[in-house]
């Protein structure tokens, strides 16, 4: 989920790491996205400079400016961590950031417009597109070979399409509604 139009949620803080203010992050996606970041946006705290990064298995530990003790790190537990979209490293081919998929049009196998991707959710074993359509909102598994990503001339997502092999009824009006609390 986004923390604003130009920020992407990378994960959330789990708790302290060590005694000098390190804090473990539950990472949504690839932990490598943290390597190039000079700062992160912390929910309720604003932008904080990344002083040091430790790669963990899994996840990462961040040492942030102004967070110098285990107690200060404990105060971050449960808060979401975001990065500015334009500061994220370029992903490898075939990998896309959630913010690149939000706002894209989803087409059917015949080219018809089915709806708009309003969000992407990490469901653990697979990502789910939240698609707004005339019948409401539905989850669509972002799973090859059922969802095809059409690229622009820079090789980044331009639109999405369901393949002819996609299961029927993904966007039917009686599909489970998307809702609940925002993270």
C-alpha positions as CSV (number, residue, x, y, z in Angstrom):
1,X,0.0,0.0,0.0
2,X,1.2,3.5,-0.5
3,X,1.8,6.0,2.2
4,X,1.2,8.8,-0.3
5,X,1.1,9.2,-4.1
6,X,4.9,8.9,-4.4
7,X,5.8,6.5,-1.6
8,X,5.7,2.7,-1.5
9,X,5.4,0.6,1.6
10,X,8.4,-1.6,2.0
11,X,7.4,-3.3,5.2
12,X,7.0,-2.7,8.9
13,X,9.1,-2.7,12.0
14,X,9.2,-5.9,14.1
15,X,11.3,-4.7,17.0
16,X,14.8,-3.9,18.3
17,X,18.0,-5.5,16.8
18,X,20.8,-5.2,19.3
19,X,21.2,-2.5,21.9
20,X,22.3,0.5,19.9
21,X,19.0,1.4,18.1
22,X,18.9,-1.2,15.3
23,X,15.4,-2.2,14.3
24,X,14.3,-5.3,12.4
25,X,12.0,-4.9,9.4
26,X,9.5,-7.4,8.0
27,X,10.1,-6.8,4.3
28,X,7.4,-6.9,1.7
29,X,9.1,-8.0,-1.5
30,X,12.8,-8.2,-1.9
31,X,15.1,-7.1,0.9
32,X,17.6,-5.9,-1.8
33,X,15.4,-2.8,-2.4
34,X,16.8,-1.4,0.9
35,X,20.4,-1.5,-0.1
36,X,20.5,1.8,-2.1
37,X,18.2,3.8,0.2
38,X,19.7,6.8,2.0
39,X,16.4,7.5,3.9
40,X,13.0,5.9,4.7
41,X,9.7,7.4,5.6
42,X,8.5,6.0,9.0
43,X,4.8,6.2,9.7
44,X,4.1,8.9,12.2
45,X,7.8,10.0,12.3
46,X,8.5,11.3,8.8
47,X,11.7,10.9,6.8
48,X,14.7,9.4,8.7
49,X,18.2,9.0,7.4
50,X,19.5,5.4,7.1
51,X,22.8,5.4,9.0
52,X,23.5,1.7,8.5
53,X,21.8,-1.4,7.1
54,X,22.3,-5.0,8.1
55,X,21.0,-7.8,5.8
56,X,19.3,-10.5,7.8
57,X,17.8,-13.8,6.8
58,X,15.0,-12.9,6.2
59,X,14.6,-9.2,6.3
60,X,16.8,-6.3,7.2
61,X,17.9,-4.3,10.3
62,X,17.9,-0.6,9.9
63,X,20.0,1.8,12.0
64,X,18.3,5.2,11.7
65,X,19.4,8.7,12.6
66,X,17.9,9.7,15.9
67,X,17.2,6.1,17.0
68,X,20.2,5.3,19.2
69,X,18.9,2.9,21.9
70,X,17.0,-0.4,22.2
71,X,14.2,1.6,23.8
72,X,14.0,4.0,20.9
73,X,13.9,1.1,18.5
74,X,11.1,-0.6,20.5
75,X,9.0,2.5,20.0
76,X,9.0,1.9,16.3
77,X,7.5,-1.6,16.6
78,X,4.5,-2.1,14.3
79,X,5.1,1.1,12.3
80,X,5.2,1.0,8.5
81,X,8.3,1.8,6.5
82,X,8.1,3.5,3.1
83,X,10.5,4.7,0.4
84,X,10.1,7.4,-2.2
85,X,9.3,5.7,-5.5
86,X,12.0,7.6,-7.3
87,X,14.7,6.5,-4.8
88,X,14.0,2.8,-5.2
89,X,16.7,0.9,-7.1
90,X,15.8,-0.3,-10.7
91,X,14.4,-3.8,-10.3
92,X,15.7,-6.7,-12.5
93,X,13.8,-7.5,-15.6
94,X,10.4,-9.2,-15.0
95,X,10.2,-7.7,-11.4
96,X,7.9,-4.8,-10.8
97,X,7.2,-2.5,-7.8
98,X,3.7,-2.3,-6.5
99,X,3.5,1.4,-7.3
100,X,4.2,0.6,-11.0
101,X,1.1,-1.5,-11.2
102,X,-1.3,0.8,-9.3
103,X,-3.4,2.8,-11.8
104,X,-2.9,0.4,-14.7
105,X,-5.8,-0.8,-16.8
106,X,-6.6,-4.5,-16.7
107,X,-7.7,-5.8,-20.1
108,X,-9.4,-9.1,-21.0
109,X,-7.9,-11.6,-23.4
110,X,-9.8,-10.0,-26.2
111,X,-8.5,-6.5,-25.4
112,X,-11.7,-5.2,-23.6
113,X,-11.2,-3.0,-20.5
114,X,-12.0,-5.0,-17.4
115,X,-11.1,-2.5,-14.7
116,X,-8.3,-0.5,-13.0
117,X,-5.7,-1.7,-10.5
118,X,-6.2,0.4,-7.4
119,X,-3.8,-1.5,-5.2
120,X,-1.5,-4.5,-4.9
121,X,-1.5,-6.7,-1.7
122,X,1.2,-9.1,-0.6
123,X,-0.7,-12.2,0.4
124,X,2.5,-14.1,1.3
125,X,2.5,-16.9,-1.3
126,X,1.4,-14.5,-4.1
127,X,0.6,-10.9,-4.8
128,X,-3.0,-9.9,-5.4
129,X,-4.1,-7.1,-7.6
130,X,-7.1,-5.1,-6.2
131,X,-9.1,-4.3,-9.4
132,X,-12.0,-1.8,-9.4
133,X,-14.5,-2.7,-12.0
134,X,-18.2,-2.0,-12.7
135,X,-19.3,-4.7,-10.3
136,X,-17.1,-3.4,-7.4
137,X,-13.6,-4.5,-6.4
138,X,-12.1,-7.9,-6.7
139,X,-8.8,-9.6,-5.9
140,X,-7.0,-11.0,-9.0
141,X,-3.9,-13.2,-8.4
142,X,-0.9,-11.7,-10.1
143,X,0.2,-15.0,-11.4
144,X,1.8,-16.0,-14.6
145,X,0.6,-17.2,-17.0
146,X,-2.8,-15.8,-16.2
147,X,-1.8,-12.1,-15.9
148,X,0.4,-10.6,-18.6
149,X,2.4,-7.4,-18.0
150,X,2.5,-5.2,-21.1
151,X,5.7,-3.1,-21.1
152,X,6.4,0.4,-22.4
153,X,9.5,1.4,-24.3
154,X,11.5,1.7,-21.1
155,X,10.6,-2.0,-20.3
156,X,8.3,-0.9,-17.3
157,X,4.6,-1.9,-16.9
158,X,2.2,0.0,-19.1
159,X,-0.9,-2.2,-18.7
160,X,-2.1,-5.6,-17.7
161,X,-4.1,-8.3,-19.5
162,X,-5.7,-11.6,-18.5
163,X,-4.5,-14.4,-20.7
164,X,-7.0,-16.7,-22.5
165,X,-6.1,-19.4,-19.9
166,X,-7.1,-17.2,-16.9
167,X,-9.8,-18.8,-14.7
168,X,-13.4,-17.6,-15.5
169,X,-15.2,-15.3,-13.1
170,X,-12.3,-13.4,-11.6
171,X,-14.2,-10.1,-11.8
172,X,-17.8,-11.2,-11.4
173,X,-20.1,-9.1,-9.3
174,X,-20.5,-11.8,-6.7
175,X,-16.7,-12.1,-6.2
176,X,-15.6,-11.5,-2.6
177,X,-15.5,-7.7,-1.9
178,X,-12.2,-6.0,-1.1
179,X,-12.4,-3.9,2.0
180,X,-11.2,-3.5,5.5
181,X,-8.6,-1.4,7.2
182,X,-5.7,0.1,5.3
183,X,-2.3,-0.9,6.6
